[in-house]
Amino acid sequence: MTTTAASRTAGSDFAELNRRINAAGLLRRRPAYYTFRIGLTSLALVGGWAAFALVGASWWTLAVAVFLAVVFAQIGLVAHDLAHRQVFRTNKPSARAGRIFGNLAIGMSYGYWMDKHTKHHANPNHDDLDPDVSPDGLVWSREQAVGRGFLVRHQAWFFFPLLSLLGLSLRRDSIRALLKGGIKRRGLESTLLAIHIIGYVAALLLVLTPWQALAFFVVHQGLFGIYLGMTFAPNHKGMPHPDGTEDYLRKQVLTSRNVRGGRFIDAALGGLNYQIEHHLFPAMPTPNLRLAQPIVRDYCAEIGVPYEMTGLVESYRQALDYLHDVGAELREARATPGSGA
C-alpha cells in the first residue's frame, strides 16, 4: 500500500501530513528564538523613540520616521505570531503580550485583529466569509466589481498608494470595533489604545514644529502601512477563490502562495513567505516553517495538489494582474459607446 493510500485509509490527507510534521518535531515551541526576536524588536522600538527625542526639532527626524515604520511593521508581525499562539502555548500570556505589542506599541486592537484574522484563516479567499477579500475600496472578484467606478476600473494602479493608508485603516477599524463591543477585555484594550494615540500625538507636537510633525506623521504612517501591506499582499492575492466545498488541506494550499528567498526575505516578511505551511499549521513557530516547507511541498506532489511558489517580485505582479483583471469588464463597458456603464 502506498503512503497516499495509507493516509486515505487512516484519515484525511491532512491527517497524514500532520503525522509527518509532528514526527519531525516542527510544532514544538522555540523559546530562544522568540526571546531574541521580541527582545530585538522591543529594543529597536525604544531606541527609535529615544533617537526621535535626541534628534528633536529637525528634519532629520524623517530618517527616524522611516526606521520606526520598519519597527512598527516588525512589531505587527510579532503580534501576529502571538495571536496564533506560536510563542506561548496558552491564551492568557499570548493575549497579554499581544495587547502590549498591538494596542500599546503600534495602536492596533489585538482583540479586533485576532477575530478578523481567525475568520480569514478559517476560509481564506472566500468571497463571503473571508474579511480580507471583502470589498473596501479595492475589490477582489468581478461580481464585487459590478457597478463600481473609476477606482475599481484602475485599482491595480492604486494598490500600493492605498497601502500607505493601511496603518490608519487598522487604527480606525480598531476604534470602531472597541466602540461596538464584543471584544474581550474591552476596557483594557481601549485604555492601552488611547495611551498609544495620545502619547504618539503628544510626542510629535511637543518635540517637533507643526510642519515637521505633519511630515513625520505622513512618512511614518505611510511607510508603516506600505511595509505591513507588502508582507501580506503576496500571500493570497491573485490565488483561486474557493466555493467552500474543499477539504481543509486543499482549501489552505490552493488559496495560498509561497515566496522563495533566503534569510533576508524570511526576516523581512516575518516568515509569512511560507504562507502555505503557515495556513496548514498556524501555531507552528516561524523558524520551523522553512523546515516544514519541503515536507509539505513533497506531500502535495504525492497527492496531486498544486503547490504555488514564486519570487517576491513575481508574487506582486500576479496580485496586480489579478486586480487589473477584476476591473476589465468595467473598463470595456466604459470604452464601449452606449453601454450605459
Buried (B, 14 or more C-beta within 10 A) or exposed (E): EEEBEEBBEEEEBBEBBBEBBEEEEBBEBBEEBBEEBBEEBBEBBEBBBEBBEEBEEBEEBBEBBBBBBBBBBBBBBBBBBBBBBBBBEEEEEBBBBBBBBBBBBBBBBBBBBBBBBEBBBEBBBBBEBBBBBBBEEBBBBEEBBEEBEEBBBBBBBBBBEBBBBBBBBBBEBBBEBBEEEEBEBBEBBBBBBBEBBEEBEEBBEEBBEEEBBEBBBEBBBBBBBBBBBBBBBBBBBBBBBBEEEBEBBBBBBBBBBBBBBEEEBBBBBBBBBBBBBBBBBBEBBBBBBBBBBEBBBEBBEBBEBEBBBBEBEBBBEBBBEBBBEBBEBBBEEEEEEEEEB
